[in-house]
Amino acid sequence: MGAVEWFVARILAPSADTAWHRALCGRLESTDGERWLQVAGGNKRNGGGAPRKGAKAKKSVQARRSGQIIGKITMTRRGYGFVEAQDGDFYVSARDTAGAMHGDLVALRPDTKRGKQGRSGVVVRILQRAVTQVVGRFERHGAIGIVIPADRRIKHDIFVASNAVGDATTGDIVVARIIGYPSRNQSAQGVVEEIVGREGDAGIEIEITIREHGLRTEFPDEVLEAADEIRLDVESALTREPERRDIRDRFTFTVDPVDARDFDDAITIDRVDGLTRLGVHIADVSHYVPWDSAIDEEARLRATSVYLVDRVLPMLPEKLSNEICSLNPDEDRLSFTVDMWLDDDAVVRKTELYPSAMRSDRRFNYGQVQRMLDGVEPFLDQPSELALRDFARVAQKIQDRRVARGGLDFETVEAKVRLAEDGTPLEVIVRERTQATNMIEEAMILANEVVARHMRDAKVPMVYRIHEDPDPDALGHVAVVLKEFDYPIKDIHGASPATFQRIIKFAHNRPEKRLINSLLLRALERARYVDYLAGHFGLASEAYTHFTSPIRRYPDLIVHRLLRAQLKGDMERDPNTVGMVPELAWLAEHSSFMEREAEMAEDDSVKFKLCQLMADHIDEVFSAVITGVQTFGLFVQLDNTAEGLVHVDSMADDHYRYDPQRFMLYGDDRGNRYRLGQEVQVRLVNVSVTEARMDFELANSR
């Protein structure tokens, strides 16, 4: 695989499972997405805890001492893979995977010579299996059954003995537990443990997605019972905890999506001693969920709430997430407060962090706030108007300061598919960032930074959110695209965030704006959680964490416990930190892994519903932008974010050749040219909902 093809496959691909990326994986031998190695036990797809102790840890140490590379393997549809190491990826051919499956932790012996695929190696040992269950289509073949994995990165069918198929029949979607892993001498073997439904059933794609990503859908009885026993105890908490402050007299409001059901952050803003006091008040989940409780163990496994297109899989039981912890309007709640005193230039002059008791006076939604600020809709009352106008003014100054120091502001959109009660997709709502969403985002970023700096200066154990500098090779390949578009900035090797800003600004009013923003985002490393201090490239921040969403993110709950113990000076004796601190490294890694799983599941669920919606629009013409060019055709994205392929076979008006250096198809006879970022009219010709695939043709091709 050449350098250009590697770039297209690893950087340009729109997402892990778009039509473009799937076709590239079959044609160009590219990777097909990625998963973080699971490091916490109890996940259905994974079997076991982190390799911290015992035989697996010893094997890892022995492998490293022998010069082998330890890393997780990312498999592709073509059967080969890449082992991710600290200093880059190693290519592994299909014959050298030693039966490793997607996500396995492996020991790799590097090849001494660099081949055409770059650095390569041979898997010599599988240290930890990542997949213990597989969801797929069941087929009966004589006396045995075969489960064909829905996840195309799992290349091995699962063979099931006649006495282990249960009631499964051909065409069922099932979950099979692996009892024998594939090797040179045997096929993968399993036992059918669940019949999910029939192929073609309404909503079956979402059920498959849930199981593919190991998402937990039901809370154990002991967790629900523990949640039912919890009582709201604002007054008693104020009495028992001298450090907790009563701030219910401050005008407080929340701003969330119109369909939000849990509210974990609230805002106050006023003038104190000639400064603006901006208060960020976060649901005090740690008060109700102590370390190692039944609720905590379940939340730890989930690590995040998952927002699928048709449902929410919450991290906490609804008794907590939607009731006791949620900062609902006109109800007293326990909270954790970060007060920040800002001067007229939005410079933070003073901070105070403390547990509190608050009461939300108003519940706003983003659209409502934007309409009021735009003058389209009247403010509810004078206190609301004063608070929102002050907040908008201060938030803009906070954003200006963040951008001035190098923080990035990508121009992205989010597609939300509105569904009928029966799950039928009705329309796509494309959400863009607004002043209202930016106001909350800037306040949360600043509060997260204040907490991170406080814990950094206190020199205590902490979980940080880091974002490493971009990979130089990835940036070099993006430069090829910028040069083709004749951007004034063509060399971004070692680029600072300010360089990214200039590129984003230049693209703002150009048709390829969404494409350029997307390419830059994918060239960056993924932000992740760690138990050590490091910078955040995208925010140009020296210290950053996640503190503001403990209802839906486990790292935030960890940070709340650590901060509370530090403020009390009780880090070494607090029962919420004594057992937790030694586990911070793997808790951070597990949270990063589950964040990625949640994002992939959410994206997959939206794509299925998008395809279901578009299936009713066969033969209609749409405006689109070319987001990818390959020998076999053009990848296009519609205004509603739906993506698909225009196959070169449908482009019958000319004989087209592919120019890999300029990412262009050009016609030999008529000289037609199709390049990245170009706007075209396309006609939808085919949709496969089960494969989340859409096929188009150019509207002028008939």
C-alpha positions in Angstrom: 0.0 0.0 0.0 1.6 3.3 -1.1 1.8 6.5 0.8 -1.1 8.1 -0.9 -3.4 5.1 -0.4 -2.3 4.9 3.2 -3.3 8.6 3.6 -6.6 8.2 1.9 -7.4 5.1 4.0 -6.2 6.3 7.4 -6.8 10.1 7.2 -9.2 11.0 4.5 -11.8 8.3 5.2 -14.9 10.2 6.4 -15.5 7.9 9.4 -15.0 4.3 10.5 -18.0 3.0 8.8 -19.1 5.3 6.0 -19.7 4.0 2.5 -16.4 5.5 1.5 -14.4 3.9 4.2 -16.0 0.5 3.7 -15.2 0.6 0.0 -11.7 1.7 0.6 -11.2 -1.2 2.9 -12.2 -3.7 0.2 -10.3 -2.0 -2.6 -7.2 -0.4 -1.0 -6.5 -2.7 1.9 -7.0 0.1 4.4 -7.9 -0.2 8.0 -11.6 -0.4 8.9 -11.9 1.6 12.0 -10.4 1.1 15.4 -11.2 0.1 18.9 -9.5 0.6 22.2 -8.5 -2.4 24.1 -11.0 -3.1 26.9 -9.4 -2.9 30.3 -12.2 -3.4 32.7 -14.0 -6.7 33.4 -17.6 -7.4 32.9 -18.1 -6.0 29.4 -20.1 -8.5 27.4 -17.9 -8.3 24.4 -14.7 -8.5 26.4 -13.8 -11.0 28.9 -11.6 -9.9 31.8 -9.9 -7.2 33.5 -6.9 -5.1 32.7 -3.7 -7.0 32.2 -2.2 -5.5 35.4 -1.4 -8.6 37.4 -0.8 -12.3 36.9 0.2 -14.3 33.9 -0.8 -11.8 31.3 1.2 -9.0 32.8 4.2 -11.3 33.2 3.9 -12.3 29.5 3.9 -8.6 28.5 7.0 -7.9 30.5 8.8 -10.9 29.0 7.8 -9.9 25.5 9.1 -6.4 26.0 12.4 -7.6 27.3 12.8 -9.8 24.2 12.5 -6.8 22.0 8.9 -7.5 20.9 6.2 -4.8 20.5 3.2 -4.9 22.7 0.0 -3.4 21.3 -3.6 -4.0 20.3 -4.3 -5.2 16.8 -6.7 -3.4 14.5 -8.0 -5.9 11.9 -9.4 -5.1 8.4 -12.0 -6.7 6.2 -9.2 -8.1 4.0 -7.8 -10.1 6.9 -4.6 -8.2 7.7 -4.1 -5.7 10.5 -2.1 -3.0 12.2 -0.6 -3.2 15.6 -0.7 0.1 17.3 2.5 1.0 19.2 3.6 4.2 21.0 5.7 5.3 18.0 3.4 4.3 15.2 1.7 1.3 13.5 3.1 -2.0 12.3 1.5 -3.7 9.4 0.7 -7.4 9.9 -0.2 -9.6 6.8 -3.1 -12.0 7.0 -0.8 -15.0 7.3 1.1 -13.4 10.2 -1.8 -12.6 12.6 -1.5 -15.9 14.4 -5.3 -16.1 14.7 -5.6 -12.7 16.5 -9.0 -11.1 16.4 -9.8 -7.4 16.3 -8.8 -5.6 19.4 -6.6 -8.4 20.9 -3.5 -7.4 22.9 -0.6 -9.1 21.1 3.2 -9.4 21.1 4.7 -8.6 17.7 8.2 -9.3 16.4 9.2 -6.4 14.1 10.7 -7.2 10.7 14.2 -6.0 10.3 13.5 -4.5 6.9 10.9 -1.9 5.9 8.6 -3.2 3.2 6.3 -1.4 0.8 3.6 -1.2 3.6 6.0 0.5 5.9 7.0 -1.0 9.2 5.7 -4.6 9.5 6.0 -7.5 11.8 4.7 -11.0 12.8 2.3 -11.7 15.8 4.1 -14.2 18.0 1.7 -14.3 20.9 -1.8 -13.2 21.9 -1.6 -11.8 25.4 -5.3 -11.0 25.9 -8.4 -11.6 24.0 -10.7 -8.6 23.4 -13.7 -10.5 22.0 -15.5 -13.2 23.9 -18.9 -12.9 22.2 -19.9 -12.3 18.6 -23.2 -11.1 17.1 -24.1 -12.2 13.7 -26.4 -14.1 11.3 -27.0 -17.8 12.1 -27.0 -20.4 9.3 -27.7 -24.1 9.6 -25.4 -26.4 7.6 -26.4 -30.0 8.2 -25.7 -30.9 11.8 -23.8 -27.8 12.7 -24.5 -24.1 12.8 -22.4 -21.2 11.6 -22.5 -17.6 13.0 -21.3 -15.1 10.4 -20.1 -12.0 12.4 -21.9 -8.7 11.7 -18.6 -6.9 12.5 -16.6 -7.4 9.2 -13.4 -6.9 11.0 -13.9 -10.3 12.6 -12.8 -12.6 9.8 -13.6 -15.9 11.5 -17.0 -17.5 11.3 -18.1 -19.2 14.5 -18.9 -22.9 14.2 -21.6 -24.2 16.6 -22.2 -27.8 17.5 -25.7 -29.2 17.0 -26.2 -29.4 20.8 -25.2 -25.7 21.3 -27.5 -24.0 18.7 -30.6 -23.8 21.0 -33.7 -22.7 19.1 -31.7 -20.7 16.4 -32.7 -21.2 12.8 -31.3 -19.9 9.6 -31.8 -16.1 9.3 -31.8 -15.5 13.0 -29.5 -12.8 14.4 -27.8 -14.4 17.4 -25.1 -13.8 20.0 -22.5 -16.6 20.2 -20.1 -17.0 23.1 -16.7 -18.1 21.9 -15.5 -21.3 23.5 -12.6 -22.0 21.1 -10.5 -19.4 19.3 -9.3 -19.8 15.8 -5.8 -21.2 15.1 -3.9 -22.8 12.3 -5.4 -26.2 13.3 -9.0 -25.3 14.2 -11.9 -22.9 13.4 -13.5 -20.6 16.0 -16.1 -22.5 18.1 -19.0 -21.1 20.0 -22.3 -21.5 21.8 -25.5 -19.6 20.9 -26.5 -17.7 24.0 -29.1 -15.2 22.7 -31.5 -14.9 19.7 -31.7 -11.2 19.1 -34.3 -11.4 16.3 -34.7 -12.1 12.6 -32.8 -10.6 9.8 -34.9 -7.8 8.4 -36.8 -7.1 11.6 -37.6 -3.5 12.3 -34.8 -2.0 14.5 -32.6 -5.1 14.3 -29.7 -3.0 13.1 -29.7 -1.0 16.3 -29.9 -4.2 18.4 -26.9 -5.5 16.5 -25.0 -2.3 17.1 -25.6 -2.4 20.8 -24.2 -5.9 21.0 -21.3 -5.3 18.6 -20.0 -2.5 20.9 -20.7 -4.4 24.2 -23.1 -1.8 25.5 -25.1 -2.6 28.6 -28.8 -2.1 28.3 -30.2 -3.3 31.7 -29.2 -2.4 35.2 -28.8 -5.3 37.6 -31.4 -5.6 40.3 -29.0 -4.8 43.1 -28.2 -1.5 41.3 -31.8 -0.5 40.9 -32.5 -1.4 44.5 -29.6 0.7 45.7 -30.8 3.6 43.6 -34.4 3.3 45.0 -33.0 3.6 48.6 -31.3 6.9 47.9 -33.1 10.0 49.2 -32.7 13.7 48.4 -31.0 15.1 51.5 -30.2 18.7 50.8 -30.9 20.1 54.2 -29.2 17.3 56.1 -26.1 17.6 53.8 -25.9 21.3 54.6 -26.0 20.5 58.3 -23.5 17.6 58.2 -21.0 19.1 55.9 -19.6 22.5 57.1 -17.7 23.0 53.8 -21.0 22.9 51.7 -22.4 26.3 50.9 -26.0 27.3 50.4 -26.2 29.3 47.2 -30.0 28.9 46.6 -30.4 32.7 46.7 -28.4 33.2 43.5 -30.3 33.5 40.2 -29.5 30.2 38.5 -30.4 28.7 35.1 -29.7 25.8 32.9 -29.3 25.7 29.1 -29.6 22.4 27.3 -31.0 20.7 24.2 -34.8 21.0 24.0 -35.1 17.2 24.4 -32.7 16.9 27.3 -33.8 14.7 30.2 -30.9 15.1 32.6 -29.3 18.4 33.6 -25.9 18.2 35.1 -24.7 21.9 34.8 -26.1 25.2 35.7 -24.9 28.8 35.5 -25.0 31.9 37.7 -23.5 35.3 36.7 -23.4 38.5 38.7 -21.1 41.4 39.7 -19.1 41.2 42.9 -16.4 43.7 44.0 -16.1 45.2 40.5 -15.6 41.8 38.8 -17.9 39.4 37.0 -18.5 36.3 39.1 -19.3 33.4 36.7 -20.5 30.3 38.6 -20.6 26.9 37.1 -22.5 24.5 39.2 -22.4 20.7 38.5 -24.6 17.9 39.8 -22.9 16.4 42.9 -23.1 12.8 41.9 -20.2 11.8 44.1 -22.4 12.6 47.2 -24.7 9.8 46.2 -22.4 7.3 44.5 -19.4 6.3 46.7 -16.5 4.3 45.3 -17.0 0.6 45.0 -20.8 0.7 45.7 -23.1 -1.3 43.5 -24.1 1.8 41.5 -20.4 2.8 41.1 -19.3 -0.6 39.9 -22.0 -0.5 37.2 -21.2 3.1 36.2 -17.5 2.1 36.1 -18.3 -0.6 33.5 -20.4 1.6 31.4 -18.1 4.6 31.8 -20.4 6.8 29.7 -24.0 7.4 28.7 -24.7 6.4 25.1 -27.1 8.5 23.0 -28.3 6.2 20.2 -30.7 7.5 17.6 -33.7 5.9 19.2 -32.8 5.5 22.9 -30.4 6.5 25.7 -28.4 4.0 27.6 -27.6 6.0 30.7 -24.5 5.5 32.9 -26.6 5.9 36.0 -30.1 4.6 36.9 -32.8 7.1 36.0 -33.7 7.6 39.7 -30.3 9.4 39.9 -29.7 10.7 36.3 -33.2 12.2 35.8 -34.3 12.9 39.3 -32.1 13.1 42.4 -28.9 14.3 40.7 -30.5 16.2 37.8 -30.6 20.0 38.3 -34.3 20.3 37.5 -36.0 23.7 37.7 -37.5 24.8 40.9 -36.0 22.0 42.9 -33.3 22.0 45.5 -30.2 20.0 44.5 -26.7 19.2 45.8 -24.0 20.5 43.5 -20.3 21.2 43.1 -19.4 24.8 42.4 -16.6 26.5 40.5 -16.8 30.3 41.0 -14.6 32.4 38.7 -14.1 36.1 39.1 -13.3 37.7 35.7 -12.1 41.2 34.9 -13.4 43.1 31.9 -11.1 41.2 29.6 -12.3 37.8 30.9 -9.1 37.1 32.7 -9.6 34.9 35.7 -8.5 36.8 38.8 -9.9 34.5 41.5 -11.5 31.1 41.9 -13.3 29.2 44.6 -14.2 25.5 44.4 -16.7 24.0 46.9 -19.6 21.6 47.4 -22.9 23.5 47.4 -26.7 23.4 47.5 -28.5 25.2 44.7 -31.9 25.7 43.1 -32.4 26.2 39.3 -34.7 29.2 38.7 -35.0 28.8 34.9 -34.7 25.9 32.4 -33.8 27.2 28.9 -33.0 25.3 25.7 -30.4 26.3 23.1 -32.9 27.3 20.5 -34.9 29.4 22.9 -31.8 31.3 24.1 -30.7 32.0 20.6 -34.0 33.3 19.6 -34.1 35.6 22.6 -30.6 36.9 21.9 -31.5 37.5 18.3 -34.6 39.4 19.2 -36.9 36.9 17.5 -38.5 36.0 20.8 -39.0 38.1 24.0 -37.0 37.2 27.2 -39.1 35.5 29.8 -38.4 38.2 32.4 -35.9 40.9 33.4 -33.7 38.6 35.5 -33.4 36.2 32.6 -32.6 39.0 30.2 -29.9 40.5 32.4 -28.3 37.1 33.1 -28.4 35.9 29.5 -27.1 39.1 28.0 -24.2 39.3 30.6 -23.5 35.6 30.0 -23.3 36.0 26.2 -21.0 39.0 26.5 -18.6 37.3 29.0 -18.7 34.0 27.1 -17.6 35.8 23.9 -14.7 37.3 25.6 -13.7 33.9 27.1 -13.8 32.4 23.6 -11.8 35.3 22.2 -9.1 34.7 24.8 -9.0 31.0 24.1 -8.8 31.4 20.4 -6.1 34.1 20.8 -3.9 31.6 22.7 -4.3 29.0 19.9 -7.5 27.1 20.8 -9.2 25.5 17.8 -12.8 26.2 16.8 -13.8 23.7 14.1 -16.9 24.4 12.0 -18.8 21.1 12.4 -22.4 19.9 12.1 -24.3 17.2 13.8 -27.2 15.2 12.2 -30.1 14.3 14.4 -32.7 12.0 12.9 -36.2 12.8 14.2 -38.2 9.6 14.7 -41.9 8.7 14.9 -43.1 6.8 18.0 -42.7 3.5 16.2 -39.1 4.4 15.2 -39.7 5.4 11.6 -37.4 8.2 10.6 -39.2 11.4 9.7 -36.6 14.0 8.9 -32.9 15.0 9.5 -32.2 18.0 11.6 -28.7 19.3 10.9 -27.4 21.1 14.0 -24.7 23.7 13.8 -22.9 25.6 16.5 -24.7 28.7 17.7 -24.0 31.5 20.1 -26.1 29.8 22.7 -24.2 26.5 22.4 -20.9 28.3 22.5 -21.9 30.2 25.7 -22.3 26.9 27.6 -19.3 25.3 25.9 -17.0 28.2 26.9 -18.1 28.2 30.5 -17.6 24.5 30.8 -14.2 24.6 29.2 -13.1 27.3 31.6 -14.4 25.5 34.6 -12.6 22.3 33.5 -9.4 24.2 33.2 -9.7 25.8 36.6 -10.2 22.4 38.2 -7.3 20.9 36.3 -5.0 23.7 37.3 -6.1 23.6 40.9 -5.3 19.9 41.1 -2.0 20.3 39.2 -0.9 23.0 41.6 -1.9 20.8 44.6 0.3 18.1 43.2 -2.2 15.3 44.0 -3.4 12.3 42.0 -5.7 13.3 39.1 -7.3 12.2 35.8 -6.6 14.6 33.0 -8.0 15.0 29.6 -5.1 15.3 27.1 -4.8 15.8 23.4 -1.3 15.2 22.0 0.3 17.0 19.1 -0.6 15.8 15.6 1.3 13.1 14.0 3.8 14.7 11.5 3.2 12.2 8.8 -0.6 12.7 9.0 -0.1 16.5 8.7 2.2 16.1 5.8 -0.4 14.2 3.9 -3.1 16.8 4.7 -0.7 19.3 3.2 -1.1 17.5 -0.2 -4.8 18.3 -0.1 -4.3 21.9 0.9 -1.8 22.3 -2.0 -4.4 20.9 -4.4 -6.9 23.5 -3.2 -4.3 26.2 -3.5 -4.5 27.2 0.2 -2.0 29.9 1.3 -0.7 27.5 4.0 0.7 24.4 2.3 3.3 23.1 4.7 1.8 22.2 8.1 4.6 20.0 9.4 4.9 20.8 13.1 2.0 23.2 12.8 0.7 25.1 15.9 -3.0 25.4 16.7 -2.7 29.0 15.3 -1.9 27.5 11.9 -5.0 25.3 12.0 -7.0 28.4 12.9 -5.8 30.1 9.7 -6.7 27.2 7.6 -10.2 26.9 9.1 -10.7 30.7 8.6 -9.6 30.5 5.0 -12.1 27.6 4.3 -15.0 29.4 6.0 -16.8 30.6 2.9 -15.5 28.0 0.5 -17.5 25.0 -0.8 -15.0 22.6 0.7 -15.3 24.1 4.2 -16.9 21.0 5.8 -14.3 18.7 4.0 -11.3 20.7 5.2 -12.6 20.9 8.8 -13.2 17.1 8.7 -9.7 16.4 7.3 -8.0 18.5 9.9 -10.0 16.9 12.7 -9.0 13.4 11.5 -5.3 14.3 11.2 -5.3 15.2 14.9 -4.8 12.6 17.6 -7.8 11.5 19.7 -8.2 13.2 23.0 -8.1 10.7 25.9 -8.0 10.3 29.6 -4.7 9.7 31.5 -3.5 9.7 35.1 -0.6 12.1 34.4 -0.3 15.8 33.4 0.1 16.7 29.7 -1.2 19.4 27.4 -4.3 19.6 25.3 -3.4 20.6 21.7 -6.9 21.4 20.5 -7.6 23.8 23.4 -4.0 25.1 23.6 -4.3 24.3 27.3 -1.5 23.2 29.7 -3.9 21.4 32.0 -7.3 20.2 31.2 -9.8 17.7 32.7 -13.5 16.7 32.5 -15.4 17.9 35.6 -18.7 19.2 34.2 -20.7 16.0 33.3 -20.6 13.4 36.1 -24.1 12.2 35.3 -23.0 10.9 31.9 -19.2 10.5 32.1 -17.3 8.4 34.7 -14.0 10.4 34.5 -16.0 13.4 35.8 -17.2 11.4 38.7 -13.6 10.4 39.5 -12.5 14.0 39.4 -15.3 15.1 41.7 -14.1 12.5 44.3 -10.5 13.5 44.0 -11.3 17.2 44.2 -13.5 16.8 47.3 -10.8 14.8 49.1 -8.2 17.4 48.2 -10.2 20.3 49.4 -10.8 18.5 52.7 -7.1 17.6 52.9 -8.0 14.0 53.3 -6.8 12.4 50.1 -4.9 9.6 51.9 -7.8 8.7 54.2 -11.0 9.4 52.2 -12.7 6.0 51.5 -13.7 7.4 48.1 -10.0 7.9 47.0 -8.0 5.3 49.0 -9.1 2.4 46.8 -9.6 4.5 43.7 -6.3 6.2 43.3 -4.2 3.0 42.6 -6.7 2.2 39.8 -6.6 5.6 38.0 -4.4 4.5 35.1 -6.7 1.7 33.9 -9.8 3.6 34.8 -8.6 6.4 32.5 -7.8 3.9 29.7 -11.1 2.1 30.1 -13.0 5.4 30.0 -11.2 6.3 26.8 -12.1 2.9 25.3 -15.8 3.1 26.2 -16.0 6.7 24.9 -14.8 5.5 21.5 -17.2 2.5 21.6 -20.1 4.9 22.5 -19.2 7.3 19.6 -19.1 4.5 17.1 -22.4 3.0 18.2 -24.0 6.5 18.1 -22.7 7.1 14.6 -23.8 3.7 13.4 -27.3 4.1 14.7 -27.7 7.5 12.9 -26.4 6.0 9.7 -29.0 3.2 9.8 -31.8 5.6 10.3 -30.4 7.9 7.6 -30.4 5.0 5.2 -33.9 4.0 6.2 -35.1 7.6 5.6 -33.3 7.9 2.2 -34.8 4.6 1.0 -38.0 6.5 0.4 -36.2 8.9 -2.0 -34.9 6.6 -4.6 -34.4 8.3 -8.0 -34.5 11.8 -6.5 -31.7 14.4 -7.2 -29.7 16.0 -4.4 -26.9 18.5 -4.1 -23.7 17.0 -2.8 -20.0 17.6 -2.1 -17.3 15.2 -3.2 -15.6 14.0 -0.1 -13.4 11.3 -1.6 -12.0 10.2 -5.0 -10.7 6.8 -5.9 -10.2 4.7 -9.0 -13.6 3.1 -8.5 -15.6 6.3 -8.1 -16.5 9.3 -6.1 -17.7 9.5 -2.5 -20.3 12.2 -1.9 -22.0 13.8 1.1 -25.4 15.4 1.0 -26.5 18.5 2.9 -28.2 16.2 5.5 -24.8 14.4 6.0 -25.9 11.2 4.2 -22.9 9.7 2.4 -22.5 7.3 -0.5 -20.6 6.2 -3.6 -20.9 7.2 -7.2 -19.3 4.2 -8.9 -17.2 4.9 -11.9 -19.1 2.3 -13.9 -22.1 4.7 -13.7 -20.1 7.5 -15.2 -20.6 6.4 -18.8 -20.1 9.8 -20.5 -16.3 9.4 -20.6 -13.4 7.1 -19.8 -12.1 8.2 -16.4 -8.6 7.9 -15.0 -7.5 8.5 -11.4 -4.9 11.0 -10.4 -3.8 9.9 -6.9 -1.6 13.0 -6.3 -4.4 15.4 -7.0 -7.3 13.2 -5.7 -9.1 13.6 -9.0 -10.9 11.6 -11.7 -10.5 13.1 -15.2 -12.0 12.0 -18.5 -9.8 11.1 -21.4 -12.2 12.2 -24.1 -14.3 15.1 -22.8 -11.9 16.4 -20.2 -14.4 16.3 -17.4 -12.8 16.6 -13.9 -14.1 15.6 -10.5 -12.0 16.5 -7.5 -12.3 16.7 -3.7 -14.6 19.4 -2.4 -16.4 19.9 -5.8 -20.2 20.4 -5.7 -22.2 18.0 -7.8 -25.8 17.0 -8.4 -26.4 13.3 -7.7 -29.3 10.9 -8.0 -29.9 8.2 -5.4 -30.2 4.8 -7.1 -29.9 2.2 -4.3 -30.0 1.9 -0.5 -29.1 -1.0 1.7 -30.3 -0.3 5.2 -28.7 -3.5 6.7 -25.3 -2.5 5.3 -25.8 1.3 5.9 -24.9 1.8 2.2 -26.2 4.3 -0.4 -25.3 4.3 -4.1 -25.6 7.4 -6.3 -25.0 8.4 -9.9 -24.3 11.8 -11.3 -27.5 13.5 -12.2 -26.3 14.3 -15.7 -25.3 10.7 -16.4 -28.6 9.7 -18.0 
